Amino acid sequence: MSSSTSSEVVVRTRHLGKAYQLYAHRSDWLKQVMFGTWKTYYKPFWVLRDIDLDVYRGDSIGILGRNGCGKSTLLQVICGMTLPSNGELRVTGRVAPVLALGATFDAELSGRENIMIGGAVMGLSRSEVLEKFDSMAEFAGIGDYMEQPVKHYSMGMRTRLAFAICAHVEAEILVVDEALAVGDAAFQRKCLDWIDSFRRKGTLLFVSHSPAEVRRLCNRAIWIEDGRIRSQGEPSVVIRAYHRAMAMEKDDIHRFSVSE
Ligand SMILES: Nc1ncnc2c1ncn2[C@@H]1O[C@H](COP(=O)(O)OP(=O)(O)OP(=O)(O)O)[C@@H](O)[C@H]1O
């Protein structure tokens, strides 16, 4: 636990694992639905294994790891978007998941209508959403597109809308999964400034491929490899270990291709 955080654990996982069901043929899915009680028609693909994690109130945790190692899945499990396959999970407090919220937008509805629904999903009353609407619209900064169906939005505009809602729901835990990667420089700056102020009062879980961002915003880093926590602790220490492993791997690949 960092000295800047409290002793209250807001996210606790023990031996948490997540497996997806992989089917060799499409028809196997239907067979599983119909005859799954007697026979299994899929192979489990373990994406997370044995995750033991304590997140303290006030922590800002940066999650690192190569593509496909399980970072997003871990956040999705913590947000309640997908269920763990085994182990324990306890989350205390309102969670605002930026990318996950964007993924639930109804593409046929306008930005304004999605704000009304998204705000309600995040626990705001109708009058609270109406009261905060102008401020959300200003944060999103998408102008007249607020009245257009979301299906006409770019990825960056969807993320702006999702971030604007999350920034107004007074969540205790903010989950940012590479959401900044799709924003332009001005929006990234705005979000980073907002995250910077949020982390002074809330708890942050932040997936990023930018070590500089993790160093600046986080008091702890977690490096995930092949679905397991490989290392966690002070960001600069974890980042150094992660980079060293990446560099050694690059050297191995280089040696292999030279000796071929
Ligand atoms: N619904 C799903 N069904 C089957 N496999 C899945 C599903 N969602 C994710 N996966 C697999 O789980 C693994 C972990 O995915 P995840 O998105 O958590 O990785 P990540 O570390 O966030 O990667 P990235 O840095 O590329 O975003 C990947 O191999 C991915 O293909």
The ligand as an SDF file (V2000), in Angstrom:
LIG
                    3D

 31 33  0  0  0  0  0  0  0  0999 V2000
  -14.9720  -12.6730  -25.7370 N   0  0  0  0  0  0  0  0  0  0  0  0
  -13.8240  -13.3200  -25.9380 C   0  0  0  0  0  0  0  0  0  0  0  0
  -13.8150  -14.5940  -26.3780 N   0  0  0  0  0  0  0  0  0  0  0  0
  -12.6560  -15.2770  -26.5660 C   0  0  0  0  0  0  0  0  0  0  0  0
  -11.4350  -14.7430  -26.3310 N   0  0  0  0  0  0  0  0  0  0  0  0
  -11.3810  -13.4700  -25.8930 C   0  0  0  0  0  0  0  0  0  0  0  0
  -12.5600  -12.6880  -25.6750 C   0  0  0  0  0  0  0  0  0  0  0  0
  -12.1750  -11.4490  -25.2300 N   0  0  0  0  0  0  0  0  0  0  0  0
  -10.8220  -11.4770  -25.1760 C   0  0  0  0  0  0  0  0  0  0  0  0
  -10.3580  -12.6730  -25.5700 N   0  0  0  0  0  0  0  0  0  0  0  0
   -8.9390  -13.0980  -25.6210 C   0  0  0  0  0  0  0  0  0  0  0  0
   -8.4110  -12.9070  -24.3230 O   0  0  0  0  0  0  0  0  0  0  0  0
   -7.0410  -12.5090  -24.4000 C   0  0  0  0  0  0  0  0  0  0  0  0
   -6.8480  -11.2620  -23.5500 C   0  0  0  0  0  0  0  0  0  0  0  0
   -7.5520  -10.1950  -24.1710 O   0  0  0  0  0  0  0  0  0  0  0  0
   -7.5040   -8.7210  -23.5470 P   0  0  0  0  0  0  0  0  0  0  0  0
   -8.3660   -7.8700  -24.4120 O   0  0  0  0  0  0  0  0  0  0  0  0
   -7.8110   -8.7940  -22.1040 O   0  0  0  0  0  0  0  0  0  0  0  0
   -5.9670   -8.3500  -23.7470 O   0  0  0  0  0  0  0  0  0  0  0  0
   -5.2190   -6.9590  -23.4990 P   0  0  0  0  0  0  0  0  0  0  0  0
   -4.0610   -7.2530  -22.6070 O   0  0  0  0  0  0  0  0  0  0  0  0
   -6.1700   -5.9040  -23.0470 O   0  0  0  0  0  0  0  0  0  0  0  0
   -4.6760   -6.6500  -24.9620 O   0  0  0  0  0  0  0  0  0  0  0  0
   -4.4270   -5.2550  -25.7530 P   0  0  0  0  0  0  0  0  0  0  0  0
   -3.1890   -4.6240  -25.1850 O   0  0  0  0  0  0  0  0  0  0  0  0
   -4.1950   -5.7420  -27.1550 O   0  0  0  0  0  0  0  0  0  0  0  0
   -5.6570   -4.4100  -25.6370 O   0  0  0  0  0  0  0  0  0  0  0  0
   -6.7290  -12.3490  -25.8780 C   0  0  0  0  0  0  0  0  0  0  0  0
   -6.0750  -13.4940  -26.3350 O   0  0  0  0  0  0  0  0  0  0  0  0
   -8.0820  -12.2190  -26.5280 C   0  0  0  0  0  0  0  0  0  0  0  0
   -8.0770  -12.7230  -27.8160 O   0  0  0  0  0  0  0  0  0  0  0  0
  1  2  1  0
  2  3  1  0
  2  7  2  0
  3  4  2  0
  4  5  1  0
  5  6  2  0
  6  7  1  0
  6 10  1  0
  7  8  1  0
  8  9  2  0
  9 10  1  0
 10 11  1  0
 11 12  1  0
 11 30  1  0
 12 13  1  0
 13 14  1  0
 13 28  1  0
 14 15  1  0
 15 16  1  0
 16 17  2  0
 16 18  1  0
 16 19  1  0
 19 20  1  0
 20 21  2  0
 20 22  1  0
 20 23  1  0
 23 24  1  0
 24 25  2  0
 24 26  1  0
 24 27  1  0
 28 29  1  0
 28 30  1  0
 30 31  1  0
M  END
$$$$
